[in-house]
Amino acid sequence: MQRVGFMTRVAPEHMEEYIERHRAVWPEMQEALRRSGWGNYTLFIADDGTLFGYVETPDGLADAQQAMAAEEVNARWQASVQHLFSGIGDSNPDESFVELQEVFHIE
């Protein structure tokens, strides 16, 4: 299992909507994430909209993203939240992640 940290940015003016949307992630989206290898998936947000994500996945972030791209519900979800992000242009939000290098882990 690989541990992956990543960052992106939510537009500060849309933070409340972003938080509310993620309090009620569609059940079919949650199931697609599980099927696609997104385990122990957690999101954290700072006051300025910086979003940090953590996920454990068998084959790395790129493979997990590719598996999600094949899920129909993912296209609907990404389209519904795309306007909430800052600096991603026309990209899907899940394609804007900047993967971080792991430098320390304690068991």
Secondary structure as GFF3:
##gff-version 3
##sequence-region A 1 107
A	DSSP	beta_strand	2	9	.	.	.	ID=ss1
A	DSSP	three_ten_helix	12	14	.	.	.	ID=ss2
A	DSSP	alpha_helix	15	23	.	.	.	ID=ss3
A	DSSP	alpha_helix	27	35	.	.	.	ID=ss4
A	DSSP	beta_strand	39	45	.	.	.	ID=ss5
A	DSSP	beta_strand	50	57	.	.	.	ID=ss6
A	DSSP	alpha_helix	61	69	.	.	.	ID=ss7
A	DSSP	alpha_helix	72	81	.	.	.	ID=ss8
A	DSSP	three_ten_helix	82	84	.	.	.	ID=ss9
A	DSSP	three_ten_helix	93	95	.	.	.	ID=ss10
A	DSSP	beta_strand	98	100	.	.	.	ID=ss11
###
